[in-house]
Amino acid sequence: YTFLKKQQGFIQRQLLKTEKNEWVDIVHWTTEEEARKATNKFATHTSNYPYILMIAPRSVEKLYLQPTASYTLTS
């Protein structure tokens, strides 16, 4: 999380776990370009090595999605 907080355009991160012990890491950015830049830096930044070692490389799928709508609960 420390790495992400320092990246330009970072908004929010959500880490989710399924019933099958699969992980989904959702990271929100102000632009796709900033997301791609941070993704490229991530693998080479030494602070991320412990996290990277826990990931099976073939299990990773990166998606860059464009928001189409946003919904929030209001009281």
CHARMM internal coordinates of N, CA and C (Angstrom, degrees):
IC EDIT
DIST 1 N 1 CA 1.4588
DIST 1 CA 1 C 1.5282
ANGL 1 N 1 CA 1 C 110.57
DIST 1 C 2 N 1.3204
ANGL 1 CA 1 C 2 N 117.55
DIHE 1 N 1 CA 1 C 2 N -34.89
DIST 2 N 2 CA 1.4596
ANGL 1 C 2 N 2 CA 121.26
DIHE 1 CA 1 C 2 N 2 CA -179.99
DIST 2 CA 2 C 1.5268
ANGL 2 N 2 CA 2 C 110.60
DIHE 1 C 2 N 2 CA 2 C -59.33
DIST 2 C 3 N 1.3266
ANGL 2 CA 2 C 3 N 116.54
DIHE 2 N 2 CA 2 C 3 N -43.16
DIST 3 N 3 CA 1.4678
ANGL 2 C 3 N 3 CA 120.86
DIHE 2 CA 2 C 3 N 3 CA 177.98
DIST 3 CA 3 C 1.5274
ANGL 3 N 3 CA 3 C 110.35
DIHE 2 C 3 N 3 CA 3 C -59.21
DIST 3 C 4 N 1.3175
ANGL 3 CA 3 C 4 N 116.75
DIHE 3 N 3 CA 3 C 4 N -49.25
DIST 4 N 4 CA 1.4648
ANGL 3 C 4 N 4 CA 120.76
DIHE 3 CA 3 C 4 N 4 CA -176.71
DIST 4 CA 4 C 1.5181
ANGL 4 N 4 CA 4 C 112.48
DIHE 3 C 4 N 4 CA 4 C -61.51
DIST 4 C 5 N 1.3294
ANGL 4 CA 4 C 5 N 116.75
DIHE 4 N 4 CA 4 C 5 N -41.66
DIST 5 N 5 CA 1.4626
ANGL 4 C 5 N 5 CA 120.17
DIHE 4 CA 4 C 5 N 5 CA -177.97
DIST 5 CA 5 C 1.5260
ANGL 5 N 5 CA 5 C 112.09
DIHE 4 C 5 N 5 CA 5 C -59.50
DIST 5 C 6 N 1.3171
ANGL 5 CA 5 C 6 N 116.91
DIHE 5 N 5 CA 5 C 6 N -26.36
DIST 6 N 6 CA 1.4583
ANGL 5 C 6 N 6 CA 121.11
DIHE 5 CA 5 C 6 N 6 CA -178.05
DIST 6 CA 6 C 1.5258
ANGL 6 N 6 CA 6 C 113.40
DIHE 5 C 6 N 6 CA 6 C -88.93
DIST 6 C 7 N 1.3324
ANGL 6 CA 6 C 7 N 117.24
DIHE 6 N 6 CA 6 C 7 N -4.65
DIST 7 N 7 CA 1.4602
ANGL 6 C 7 N 7 CA 120.16
DIHE 6 CA 6 C 7 N 7 CA -177.26
DIST 7 CA 7 C 1.5321
ANGL 7 N 7 CA 7 C 111.06
DIHE 6 C 7 N 7 CA 7 C -88.19
DIST 7 C 8 N 1.3151
ANGL 7 CA 7 C 8 N 114.37
DIHE 7 N 7 CA 7 C 8 N 136.88
DIST 8 N 8 CA 1.4588
ANGL 7 C 8 N 8 CA 119.78
DIHE 7 CA 7 C 8 N 8 CA 179.32
DIST 8 CA 8 C 1.5241
ANGL 8 N 8 CA 8 C 110.23
DIHE 7 C 8 N 8 CA 8 C -62.22
DIST 8 C 9 N 1.3096
ANGL 8 CA 8 C 9 N 116.39
DIHE 8 N 8 CA 8 C 9 N 131.89
DIST 9 N 9 CA 1.4511
ANGL 8 C 9 N 9 CA 121.94
DIHE 8 CA 8 C 9 N 9 CA 176.52
DIST 9 CA 9 C 1.5144
ANGL 9 N 9 CA 9 C 115.37
DIHE 8 C 9 N 9 CA 9 C 91.58
DIST 9 C 10 N 1.3487
ANGL 9 CA 9 C 10 N 117.61
DIHE 9 N 9 CA 9 C 10 N -5.20
DIST 10 N 10 CA 1.4659
ANGL 9 C 10 N 10 CA 120.38
DIHE 9 CA 9 C 10 N 10 CA -179.96
DIST 10 CA 10 C 1.5265
ANGL 10 N 10 CA 10 C 109.88
DIHE 9 C 10 N 10 CA 10 C -66.45
DIST 10 C 11 N 1.3315
ANGL 10 CA 10 C 11 N 115.76
DIHE 10 N 10 CA 10 C 11 N 133.36
DIST 11 N 11 CA 1.4673
ANGL 10 C 11 N 11 CA 121.28
DIHE 10 CA 10 C 11 N 11 CA 178.10
DIST 11 CA 11 C 1.5243
ANGL 11 N 11 CA 11 C 111.14
DIHE 10 C 11 N 11 CA 11 C -113.57
DIST 11 C 12 N 1.3351
ANGL 11 CA 11 C 12 N 116.56
DIHE 11 N 11 CA 11 C 12 N -56.00
DIST 12 N 12 CA 1.4600
ANGL 11 C 12 N 12 CA 120.38
DIHE 11 CA 11 C 12 N 12 CA -171.42
DIST 12 CA 12 C 1.5218
ANGL 12 N 12 CA 12 C 109.80
DIHE 11 C 12 N 12 CA 12 C -159.34
DIST 12 C 13 N 1.3452
ANGL 12 CA 12 C 13 N 115.39
DIHE 12 N 12 CA 12 C 13 N 152.28
DIST 13 N 13 CA 1.4592
ANGL 12 C 13 N 13 CA 120.91
DIHE 12 CA 12 C 13 N 13 CA 175.55
DIST 13 CA 13 C 1.5173
ANGL 13 N 13 CA 13 C 109.14
DIHE 12 C 13 N 13 CA 13 C -131.02
DIST 13 C 14 N 1.3367
ANGL 13 CA 13 C 14 N 115.89
DIHE 13 N 13 CA 13 C 14 N 139.28
DIST 14 N 14 CA 1.4535
ANGL 13 C 14 N 14 CA 122.15
DIHE 13 CA 13 C 14 N 14 CA 175.00
DIST 14 CA 14 C 1.5245
ANGL 14 N 14 CA 14 C 107.29
DIHE 13 C 14 N 14 CA 14 C -129.01
DIST 14 C 15 N 1.3225
ANGL 14 CA 14 C 15 N 117.26
DIHE 14 N 14 CA 14 C 15 N 128.82
DIST 15 N 15 CA 1.4517
ANGL 14 C 15 N 15 CA 122.18
DIHE 14 CA 14 C 15 N 15 CA 177.24
DIST 15 CA 15 C 1.5256
ANGL 15 N 15 CA 15 C 107.53
DIHE 14 C 15 N 15 CA 15 C -112.10
DIST 15 C 16 N 1.3199
ANGL 15 CA 15 C 16 N 115.99
DIHE 15 N 15 CA 15 C 16 N 120.78
DIST 16 N 16 CA 1.4622
ANGL 15 C 16 N 16 CA 121.68
DIHE 15 CA 15 C 16 N 16 CA -174.84
DIST 16 CA 16 C 1.5252
ANGL 16 N 16 CA 16 C 109.86
DIHE 15 C 16 N 16 CA 16 C -119.09
DIST 16 C 17 N 1.3324
ANGL 16 CA 16 C 17 N 116.05
DIHE 16 N 16 CA 16 C 17 N 151.36
DIST 17 N 17 CA 1.4599
ANGL 16 C 17 N 17 CA 121.31
DIHE 16 CA 16 C 17 N 17 CA 178.59
DIST 17 CA 17 C 1.5274
ANGL 17 N 17 CA 17 C 108.59
DIHE 16 C 17 N 17 CA 17 C -129.81
DIST 17 C 18 N 1.3371
ANGL 17 CA 17 C 18 N 116.05
DIHE 17 N 17 CA 17 C 18 N 131.27
DIST 18 N 18 CA 1.4615
ANGL 17 C 18 N 18 CA 120.72
DIHE 17 CA 17 C 18 N 18 CA 179.89
DIST 18 CA 18 C 1.5226
ANGL 18 N 18 CA 18 C 110.12
DIHE 17 C 18 N 18 CA 18 C -86.40
DIST 18 C 19 N 1.3139
ANGL 18 CA 18 C 19 N 115.79
DIHE 18 N 18 CA 18 C 19 N 172.70
DIST 19 N 19 CA 1.4625
ANGL 18 C 19 N 19 CA 121.52
DIHE 18 CA 18 C 19 N 19 CA 176.95
DIST 19 CA 19 C 1.5296
ANGL 19 N 19 CA 19 C 111.50
DIHE 18 C 19 N 19 CA 19 C -65.20
DIST 19 C 20 N 1.3200
ANGL 19 CA 19 C 20 N 117.36
DIHE 19 N 19 CA 19 C 20 N -21.01
DIST 20 N 20 CA 1.4752
ANGL 19 C 20 N 20 CA 122.56
DIHE 19 CA 19 C 20 N 20 CA -179.67
DIST 20 CA 20 C 1.5325
ANGL 20 N 20 CA 20 C 111.84
DIHE 19 C 20 N 20 CA 20 C -93.32
DIST 20 C 21 N 1.3244
ANGL 20 CA 20 C 21 N 116.76
DIHE 20 N 20 CA 20 C 21 N 16.33
DIST 21 N 21 CA 1.4740
ANGL 20 C 21 N 21 CA 122.69
DIHE 20 CA 20 C 21 N 21 CA -177.81
DIST 21 CA 21 C 1.5254
ANGL 21 N 21 CA 21 C 113.04
DIHE 20 C 21 N 21 CA 21 C 61.32
DIST 21 C 22 N 1.3035
ANGL 21 CA 21 C 22 N 116.92
DIHE 21 N 21 CA 21 C 22 N 31.59
DIST 22 N 22 CA 1.4635
ANGL 21 C 22 N 22 CA 121.84
DIHE 21 CA 21 C 22 N 22 CA 173.68
DIST 22 CA 22 C 1.5265
ANGL 22 N 22 CA 22 C 107.05
DIHE 21 C 22 N 22 CA 22 C -96.67
DIST 22 C 23 N 1.3098
ANGL 22 CA 22 C 23 N 115.42
DIHE 22 N 22 CA 22 C 23 N 144.67
DIST 23 N 23 CA 1.4600
ANGL 22 C 23 N 23 CA 120.52
DIHE 22 CA 22 C 23 N 23 CA -177.73
DIST 23 CA 23 C 1.5161
ANGL 23 N 23 CA 23 C 110.55
DIHE 22 C 23 N 23 CA 23 C -109.91
DIST 23 C 24 N 1.3186
ANGL 23 CA 23 C 24 N 115.50
DIHE 23 N 23 CA 23 C 24 N 142.25
DIST 24 N 24 CA 1.4590
ANGL 23 C 24 N 24 CA 123.24
DIHE 23 CA 23 C 24 N 24 CA 175.55
DIST 24 CA 24 C 1.5199
ANGL 24 N 24 CA 24 C 106.97
DIHE 23 C 24 N 24 CA 24 C -126.74
DIST 24 C 25 N 1.3088
ANGL 24 CA 24 C 25 N 115.77
DIHE 24 N 24 CA 24 C 25 N 122.95
DIST 25 N 25 CA 1.4632
ANGL 24 C 25 N 25 CA 121.89
DIHE 24 CA 24 C 25 N 25 CA -178.17
DIST 25 CA 25 C 1.5285
ANGL 25 N 25 CA 25 C 107.07
DIHE 24 C 25 N 25 CA 25 C -111.33
DIST 25 C 26 N 1.3154
ANGL 25 CA 25 C 26 N 116.95
DIHE 25 N 25 CA 25 C 26 N 109.65
DIST 26 N 26 CA 1.4621
ANGL 25 C 26 N 26 CA 121.66
DIHE 25 CA 25 C 26 N 26 CA -178.70
DIST 26 CA 26 C 1.5250
ANGL 26 N 26 CA 26 C 108.07
DIHE 25 C 26 N 26 CA 26 C -105.21
DIST 26 C 27 N 1.3211
ANGL 26 CA 26 C 27 N 115.70
DIHE 26 N 26 CA 26 C 27 N 120.85
DIST 27 N 27 CA 1.4581
ANGL 26 C 27 N 27 CA 120.55
DIHE 26 CA 26 C 27 N 27 CA -179.21
DIST 27 CA 27 C 1.5324
ANGL 27 N 27 CA 27 C 107.89
DIHE 26 C 27 N 27 CA 27 C -122.72
DIST 27 C 28 N 1.3149
ANGL 27 CA 27 C 28 N 116.23
DIHE 27 N 27 CA 27 C 28 N 128.88
DIST 28 N 28 CA 1.4563
ANGL 27 C 28 N 28 CA 122.36
DIHE 27 CA 27 C 28 N 28 CA -179.56
DIST 28 CA 28 C 1.5357
ANGL 28 N 28 CA 28 C 109.33
DIHE 27 C 28 N 28 CA 28 C -100.33
DIST 28 C 29 N 1.3328
ANGL 28 CA 28 C 29 N 115.14
DIHE 28 N 28 CA 28 C 29 N 135.07
DIST 29 N 29 CA 1.4657
ANGL 28 C 29 N 29 CA 122.97
DIHE 28 CA 28 C 29 N 29 CA -179.21
DIST 29 CA 29 C 1.5185
ANGL 29 N 29 CA 29 C 109.63
DIHE 28 C 29 N 29 CA 29 C -129.58
DIST 29 C 30 N 1.3264
ANGL 29 CA 29 C 30 N 116.15
DIHE 29 N 29 CA 29 C 30 N 159.09
DIST 30 N 30 CA 1.4616
ANGL 29 C 30 N 30 CA 119.03
DIHE 29 CA 29 C 30 N 30 CA 177.63
DIST 30 CA 30 C 1.5222
ANGL 30 N 30 CA 30 C 111.17
DIHE 29 C 30 N 30 CA 30 C -72.74
DIST 30 C 31 N 1.3490
ANGL 30 CA 30 C 31 N 117.87
DIHE 30 N 30 CA 30 C 31 N -32.46
DIST 31 N 31 CA 1.4668
ANGL 30 C 31 N 31 CA 120.33
DIHE 30 CA 30 C 31 N 31 CA 177.17
DIST 31 CA 31 C 1.5296
ANGL 31 N 31 CA 31 C 109.89
DIHE 30 C 31 N 31 CA 31 C -141.25
DIST 31 C 32 N 1.3023
ANGL 31 CA 31 C 32 N 116.40
DIHE 31 N 31 CA 31 C 32 N 157.39
DIST 32 N 32 CA 1.4647
ANGL 31 C 32 N 32 CA 121.27
DIHE 31 CA 31 C 32 N 32 CA 176.58
DIST 32 CA 32 C 1.5276
ANGL 32 N 32 CA 32 C 110.48
DIHE 31 C 32 N 32 CA 32 C -65.32
DIST 32 C 33 N 1.3117
ANGL 32 CA 32 C 33 N 117.58
DIHE 32 N 32 CA 32 C 33 N -36.77
DIST 33 N 33 CA 1.4647
ANGL 32 C 33 N 33 CA 121.03
DIHE 32 CA 32 C 33 N 33 CA 179.32
DIST 33 CA 33 C 1.5326
ANGL 33 N 33 CA 33 C 110.79
DIHE 32 C 33 N 33 CA 33 C -59.37
DIST 33 C 34 N 1.3277
ANGL 33 CA 33 C 34 N 117.32
DIHE 33 N 33 CA 33 C 34 N -44.36
DIST 34 N 34 CA 1.4612
ANGL 33 C 34 N 34 CA 120.60
DIHE 33 CA 33 C 34 N 34 CA 178.67
DIST 34 CA 34 C 1.5228
ANGL 34 N 34 CA 34 C 110.95
DIHE 33 C 34 N 34 CA 34 C -65.65
DIST 34 C 35 N 1.3204
ANGL 34 CA 34 C 35 N 117.32
DIHE 34 N 34 CA 34 C 35 N -37.01
DIST 35 N 35 CA 1.4653
ANGL 34 C 35 N 35 CA 121.50
DIHE 34 CA 34 C 35 N 35 CA 177.22
DIST 35 CA 35 C 1.5239
ANGL 35 N 35 CA 35 C 110.40
DIHE 34 C 35 N 35 CA 35 C -62.35
DIST 35 C 36 N 1.3121
ANGL 35 CA 35 C 36 N 116.78
DIHE 35 N 35 CA 35 C 36 N -45.05
DIST 36 N 36 CA 1.4721
ANGL 35 C 36 N 36 CA 120.97
DIHE 35 CA 35 C 36 N 36 CA -179.43
DIST 36 CA 36 C 1.5282
ANGL 36 N 36 CA 36 C 111.47
DIHE 35 C 36 N 36 CA 36 C -66.01
DIST 36 C 37 N 1.3132
ANGL 36 CA 36 C 37 N 117.37
DIHE 36 N 36 CA 36 C 37 N -40.20
DIST 37 N 37 CA 1.4657
ANGL 36 C 37 N 37 CA 120.51
DIHE 36 CA 36 C 37 N 37 CA 177.91
DIST 37 CA 37 C 1.5271
ANGL 37 N 37 CA 37 C 110.71
DIHE 36 C 37 N 37 CA 37 C -61.30
DIST 37 C 38 N 1.3261
ANGL 37 CA 37 C 38 N 117.14
DIHE 37 N 37 CA 37 C 38 N -46.66
DIST 38 N 38 CA 1.4597
ANGL 37 C 38 N 38 CA 121.24
DIHE 37 CA 37 C 38 N 38 CA -179.45
DIST 38 CA 38 C 1.5262
ANGL 38 N 38 CA 38 C 111.05
DIHE 37 C 38 N 38 CA 38 C -65.57
DIST 38 C 39 N 1.3229
ANGL 38 CA 38 C 39 N 117.39
DIHE 38 N 38 CA 38 C 39 N -38.14
DIST 39 N 39 CA 1.4598
ANGL 38 C 39 N 39 CA 121.13
DIHE 38 CA 38 C 39 N 39 CA 177.89
DIST 39 CA 39 C 1.5236
ANGL 39 N 39 CA 39 C 110.33
DIHE 38 C 39 N 39 CA 39 C -61.19
DIST 39 C 40 N 1.3067
ANGL 39 CA 39 C 40 N 116.95
DIHE 39 N 39 CA 39 C 40 N -42.17
DIST 40 N 40 CA 1.4641
ANGL 39 C 40 N 40 CA 120.97
DIHE 39 CA 39 C 40 N 40 CA 179.48
DIST 40 CA 40 C 1.5230
ANGL 40 N 40 CA 40 C 112.06
DIHE 39 C 40 N 40 CA 40 C -66.00
DIST 40 C 41 N 1.3279
ANGL 40 CA 40 C 41 N 117.61
DIHE 40 N 40 CA 40 C 41 N -35.77
DIST 41 N 41 CA 1.4691
ANGL 40 C 41 N 41 CA 122.08
DIHE 40 CA 40 C 41 N 41 CA 179.24
DIST 41 CA 41 C 1.5253
ANGL 41 N 41 CA 41 C 111.84
DIHE 40 C 41 N 41 CA 41 C -74.61
DIST 41 C 42 N 1.3198
ANGL 41 CA 41 C 42 N 116.57
DIHE 41 N 41 CA 41 C 42 N -30.61
DIST 42 N 42 CA 1.4569
ANGL 41 C 42 N 42 CA 122.35
DIHE 41 CA 41 C 42 N 42 CA -171.24
DIST 42 CA 42 C 1.5313
ANGL 42 N 42 CA 42 C 113.03
DIHE 41 C 42 N 42 CA 42 C -54.54
DIST 42 C 43 N 1.3220
ANGL 42 CA 42 C 43 N 116.98
DIHE 42 N 42 CA 42 C 43 N -48.53
DIST 43 N 43 CA 1.4619
ANGL 42 C 43 N 43 CA 121.33
DIHE 42 CA 42 C 43 N 43 CA -174.22
DIST 43 CA 43 C 1.5200
ANGL 43 N 43 CA 43 C 113.46
DIHE 42 C 43 N 43 CA 43 C -67.10
DIST 43 C 44 N 1.3073
ANGL 43 CA 43 C 44 N 118.05
DIHE 43 N 43 CA 43 C 44 N -22.01
DIST 44 N 44 CA 1.4582
ANGL 43 C 44 N 44 CA 120.35
DIHE 43 CA 43 C 44 N 44 CA -177.10
DIST 44 CA 44 C 1.5295
ANGL 44 N 44 CA 44 C 113.46
DIHE 43 C 44 N 44 CA 44 C -102.97
DIST 44 C 45 N 1.3041
ANGL 44 CA 44 C 45 N 117.41
DIHE 44 N 44 CA 44 C 45 N -3.48
DIST 45 N 45 CA 1.4670
ANGL 44 C 45 N 45 CA 120.68
DIHE 44 CA 44 C 45 N 45 CA -179.13
DIST 45 CA 45 C 1.5300
ANGL 45 N 45 CA 45 C 108.95
DIHE 44 C 45 N 45 CA 45 C -85.69
DIST 45 C 46 N 1.3261
ANGL 45 CA 45 C 46 N 117.10
DIHE 45 N 45 CA 45 C 46 N 121.63
DIST 46 N 46 CA 1.4682
ANGL 45 C 46 N 46 CA 121.91
DIHE 45 CA 45 C 46 N 46 CA -173.49
DIST 46 CA 46 C 1.5263
ANGL 46 N 46 CA 46 C 114.31
DIHE 45 C 46 N 46 CA 46 C -58.55
DIST 46 C 47 N 1.3095
ANGL 46 CA 46 C 47 N 118.02
DIHE 46 N 46 CA 46 C 47 N -28.65
DIST 47 N 47 CA 1.4694
ANGL 46 C 47 N 47 CA 119.48
DIHE 46 CA 46 C 47 N 47 CA -179.70
DIST 47 CA 47 C 1.5270
ANGL 47 N 47 CA 47 C 111.98
DIHE 46 C 47 N 47 CA 47 C -66.57
DIST 47 C 48 N 1.3188
ANGL 47 CA 47 C 48 N 117.07
DIHE 47 N 47 CA 47 C 48 N -17.04
DIST 48 N 48 CA 1.4646
ANGL 47 C 48 N 48 CA 121.19
DIHE 47 CA 47 C 48 N 48 CA -178.32
DIST 48 CA 48 C 1.5222
ANGL 48 N 48 CA 48 C 113.64
DIHE 47 C 48 N 48 CA 48 C -93.79
DIST 48 C 49 N 1.3259
ANGL 48 CA 48 C 49 N 118.72
DIHE 48 N 48 CA 48 C 49 N -7.50
DIST 49 N 49 CA 1.4646
ANGL 48 C 49 N 49 CA 121.54
DIHE 48 CA 48 C 49 N 49 CA -175.96
DIST 49 CA 49 C 1.5317
ANGL 49 N 49 CA 49 C 113.84
DIHE 48 C 49 N 49 CA 49 C -55.27
DIST 49 C 50 N 1.3385
ANGL 49 CA 49 C 50 N 120.37
DIHE 49 N 49 CA 49 C 50 N -45.91
DIST 50 N 50 CA 1.4745
ANGL 49 C 50 N 50 CA 118.61
DIHE 49 CA 49 C 50 N 50 CA 179.43
DIST 50 CA 50 C 1.5290
ANGL 50 N 50 CA 50 C 112.13
DIHE 49 C 50 N 50 CA 50 C -58.63
DIST 50 C 51 N 1.3083
ANGL 50 CA 50 C 51 N 116.14
DIHE 50 N 50 CA 50 C 51 N -39.05
DIST 51 N 51 CA 1.4723
ANGL 50 C 51 N 51 CA 121.19
DIHE 50 CA 50 C 51 N 51 CA 178.86
DIST 51 CA 51 C 1.5268
ANGL 51 N 51 CA 51 C 110.34
DIHE 50 C 51 N 51 CA 51 C -67.45
DIST 51 C 52 N 1.3179
ANGL 51 CA 51 C 52 N 116.55
DIHE 51 N 51 CA 51 C 52 N -44.77
DIST 52 N 52 CA 1.4673
ANGL 51 C 52 N 52 CA 121.86
DIHE 51 CA 51 C 52 N 52 CA -178.04
DIST 52 CA 52 C 1.5234
ANGL 52 N 52 CA 52 C 111.01
DIHE 51 C 52 N 52 CA 52 C -62.73
DIST 52 C 53 N 1.3320
ANGL 52 CA 52 C 53 N 117.84
DIHE 52 N 52 CA 52 C 53 N -37.31
DIST 53 N 53 CA 1.4590
ANGL 52 C 53 N 53 CA 121.43
DIHE 52 CA 52 C 53 N 53 CA -179.21
DIST 53 CA 53 C 1.5312
ANGL 53 N 53 CA 53 C 113.09
DIHE 52 C 53 N 53 CA 53 C -65.59
DIST 53 C 54 N 1.3239
ANGL 53 CA 53 C 54 N 117.48
DIHE 53 N 53 CA 53 C 54 N -19.88
DIST 54 N 54 CA 1.4579
ANGL 53 C 54 N 54 CA 121.44
DIHE 53 CA 53 C 54 N 54 CA 178.96
DIST 54 CA 54 C 1.5213
ANGL 54 N 54 CA 54 C 112.93
DIHE 53 C 54 N 54 CA 54 C -85.95
DIST 54 C 55 N 1.3265
ANGL 54 CA 54 C 55 N 117.28
DIHE 54 N 54 CA 54 C 55 N -5.26
DIST 55 N 55 CA 1.4604
ANGL 54 C 55 N 55 CA 121.37
DIHE 54 CA 54 C 55 N 55 CA -174.01
DIST 55 CA 55 C 1.5222
ANGL 55 N 55 CA 55 C 110.58
DIHE 54 C 55 N 55 CA 55 C -104.30
DIST 55 C 56 N 1.3152
ANGL 55 CA 55 C 56 N 116.49
DIHE 55 N 55 CA 55 C 56 N 131.17
DIST 56 N 56 CA 1.4652
ANGL 55 C 56 N 56 CA 121.35
DIHE 55 CA 55 C 56 N 56 CA 172.22
DIST 56 CA 56 C 1.5270
ANGL 56 N 56 CA 56 C 106.93
DIHE 55 C 56 N 56 CA 56 C -78.88
DIST 56 C 57 N 1.3422
ANGL 56 CA 56 C 57 N 117.73
DIHE 56 N 56 CA 56 C 57 N 113.90
DIST 57 N 57 CA 1.4693
ANGL 56 C 57 N 57 CA 120.76
DIHE 56 CA 56 C 57 N 57 CA -173.47
DIST 57 CA 57 C 1.5338
ANGL 57 N 57 CA 57 C 114.73
DIHE 56 C 57 N 57 CA 57 C -51.85
DIST 57 C 58 N 1.3217
ANGL 57 CA 57 C 58 N 117.28
DIHE 57 N 57 CA 57 C 58 N -37.78
DIST 58 N 58 CA 1.4718
ANGL 57 C 58 N 58 CA 119.62
DIHE 57 CA 57 C 58 N 58 CA -178.40
DIST 58 CA 58 C 1.5193
ANGL 58 N 58 CA 58 C 112.95
DIHE 57 C 58 N 58 CA 58 C -73.35
DIST 58 C 59 N 1.3260
ANGL 58 CA 58 C 59 N 116.19
DIHE 58 N 58 CA 58 C 59 N -11.17
DIST 59 N 59 CA 1.4605
ANGL 58 C 59 N 59 CA 119.44
DIHE 58 CA 58 C 59 N 59 CA -179.48
DIST 59 CA 59 C 1.5259
ANGL 59 N 59 CA 59 C 112.44
DIHE 58 C 59 N 59 CA 59 C -88.20
DIST 59 C 60 N 1.3201
ANGL 59 CA 59 C 60 N 116.84
DIHE 59 N 59 CA 59 C 60 N -5.91
DIST 60 N 60 CA 1.4583
ANGL 59 C 60 N 60 CA 120.98
DIHE 59 CA 59 C 60 N 60 CA -174.56
DIST 60 CA 60 C 1.5290
ANGL 60 N 60 CA 60 C 110.69
DIHE 59 C 60 N 60 CA 60 C -88.78
DIST 60 C 61 N 1.3067
ANGL 60 CA 60 C 61 N 114.97
DIHE 60 N 60 CA 60 C 61 N 130.53
DIST 61 N 61 CA 1.4647
ANGL 60 C 61 N 61 CA 121.67
DIHE 60 CA 60 C 61 N 61 CA 172.44
DIST 61 CA 61 C 1.5195
ANGL 61 N 61 CA 61 C 106.45
DIHE 60 C 61 N 61 CA 61 C -129.43
DIST 61 C 62 N 1.3267
ANGL 61 CA 61 C 62 N 116.49
DIHE 61 N 61 CA 61 C 62 N 121.19
DIST 62 N 62 CA 1.4665
ANGL 61 C 62 N 62 CA 121.31
DIHE 61 CA 61 C 62 N 62 CA 179.09
DIST 62 CA 62 C 1.5183
ANGL 62 N 62 CA 62 C 108.64
DIHE 61 C 62 N 62 CA 62 C -99.16
DIST 62 C 63 N 1.2969
ANGL 62 CA 62 C 63 N 115.46
DIHE 62 N 62 CA 62 C 63 N 130.41
DIST 63 N 63 CA 1.4592
ANGL 62 C 63 N 63 CA 121.75
DIHE 62 CA 62 C 63 N 63 CA 176.57
DIST 63 CA 63 C 1.5187
ANGL 63 N 63 CA 63 C 108.43
DIHE 62 C 63 N 63 CA 63 C -126.03
DIST 63 C 64 N 1.2978
ANGL 63 CA 63 C 64 N 116.79
DIHE 63 N 63 CA 63 C 64 N 137.12
DIST 64 N 64 CA 1.4663
ANGL 63 C 64 N 64 CA 122.14
DIHE 63 CA 63 C 64 N 64 CA 173.86
DIST 64 CA 64 C 1.5275
ANGL 64 N 64 CA 64 C 105.83
DIHE 63 C 64 N 64 CA 64 C -114.13
DIST 64 C 65 N 1.3058
ANGL 64 CA 64 C 65 N 115.99
DIHE 64 N 64 CA 64 C 65 N 104.18
DIST 65 N 65 CA 1.4598
ANGL 64 C 65 N 65 CA 122.36
DIHE 64 CA 64 C 65 N 65 CA -172.62
DIST 65 CA 65 C 1.5192
ANGL 65 N 65 CA 65 C 110.77
DIHE 64 C 65 N 65 CA 65 C -107.85
DIST 65 C 66 N 1.3020
ANGL 65 CA 65 C 66 N 115.62
DIHE 65 N 65 CA 65 C 66 N 146.42
DIST 66 N 66 CA 1.4581
ANGL 65 C 66 N 66 CA 122.05
DIHE 65 CA 65 C 66 N 66 CA 177.92
DIST 66 CA 66 C 1.5246
ANGL 66 N 66 CA 66 C 109.04
DIHE 65 C 66 N 66 CA 66 C -99.67
DIST 66 C 67 N 1.3279
ANGL 66 CA 66 C 67 N 118.02
DIHE 66 N 66 CA 66 C 67 N 127.76
DIST 67 N 67 CA 1.4702
ANGL 66 C 67 N 67 CA 119.34
DIHE 66 CA 66 C 67 N 67 CA 178.85
DIST 67 CA 67 C 1.5246
ANGL 67 N 67 CA 67 C 110.76
DIHE 66 C 67 N 67 CA 67 C -66.72
DIST 67 C 68 N 1.3232
ANGL 67 CA 67 C 68 N 114.55
DIHE 67 N 67 CA 67 C 68 N 140.64
DIST 68 N 68 CA 1.4650
ANGL 67 C 68 N 68 CA 119.67
DIHE 67 CA 67 C 68 N 68 CA 177.04
DIST 68 CA 68 C 1.5184
ANGL 68 N 68 CA 68 C 111.67
DIHE 67 C 68 N 68 CA 68 C -115.12
DIST 68 C 69 N 1.3370
ANGL 68 CA 68 C 69 N 116.41
DIHE 68 N 68 CA 68 C 69 N -21.91
DIST 69 N 69 CA 1.4619
ANGL 68 C 69 N 69 CA 120.71
DIHE 68 CA 68 C 69 N 69 CA 177.91
DIST 69 CA 69 C 1.5163
ANGL 69 N 69 CA 69 C 108.58
DIHE 68 C 69 N 69 CA 69 C -161.26
DIST 69 C 70 N 1.3253
ANGL 69 CA 69 C 70 N 115.68
DIHE 69 N 69 CA 69 C 70 N 158.55
DIST 70 N 70 CA 1.4490
ANGL 69 C 70 N 70 CA 121.10
DIHE 69 CA 69 C 70 N 70 CA 177.93
DIST 70 CA 70 C 1.5235
ANGL 70 N 70 CA 70 C 108.61
DIHE 69 C 70 N 70 CA 70 C -140.68
DIST 70 C 71 N 1.3221
ANGL 70 CA 70 C 71 N 115.88
DIHE 70 N 70 CA 70 C 71 N 134.03
DIST 71 N 71 CA 1.4600
ANGL 70 C 71 N 71 CA 120.34
DIHE 70 CA 70 C 71 N 71 CA -177.78
DIST 71 CA 71 C 1.5200
ANGL 71 N 71 CA 71 C 109.41
DIHE 70 C 71 N 71 CA 71 C -125.52
DIST 71 C 72 N 1.3192
ANGL 71 CA 71 C 72 N 117.38
DIHE 71 N 71 CA 71 C 72 N 140.98
DIST 72 N 72 CA 1.4508
ANGL 71 C 72 N 72 CA 122.37
DIHE 71 CA 71 C 72 N 72 CA 179.89
DIST 72 CA 72 C 1.5170
ANGL 72 N 72 CA 72 C 109.57
DIHE 71 C 72 N 72 CA 72 C -137.37
DIST 72 C 73 N 1.3164
ANGL 72 CA 72 C 73 N 116.02
DIHE 72 N 72 CA 72 C 73 N 145.62
DIST 73 N 73 CA 1.4601
ANGL 72 C 73 N 73 CA 120.11
DIHE 72 CA 72 C 73 N 73 CA 173.98
DIST 73 CA 73 C 1.5245
ANGL 73 N 73 CA 73 C 108.56
DIHE 72 C 73 N 73 CA 73 C -77.11
DIST 73 C 74 N 1.3035
ANGL 73 CA 73 C 74 N 115.87
DIHE 73 N 73 CA 73 C 74 N 136.33
DIST 74 N 74 CA 1.4619
ANGL 73 C 74 N 74 CA 120.31
DIHE 73 CA 73 C 74 N 74 CA 174.35
DIST 74 CA 74 C 1.5192
ANGL 74 N 74 CA 74 C 108.67
DIHE 73 C 74 N 74 CA 74 C -123.82
DIST 74 C 75 N 1.3087
ANGL 74 CA 74 C 75 N 115.26
DIHE 74 N 74 CA 74 C 75 N 150.98
DIST 75 N 75 CA 1.4757
ANGL 74 C 75 N 75 CA 117.87
DIHE 74 CA 74 C 75 N 75 CA -179.03
DIST 75 CA 75 C 1.4903
ANGL 75 N 75 CA 75 C 112.58
DIHE 74 C 75 N 75 CA 75 C -94.27
END
COOR INIT
IC SEED 1 N 1 CA 1 C
IC BUILD
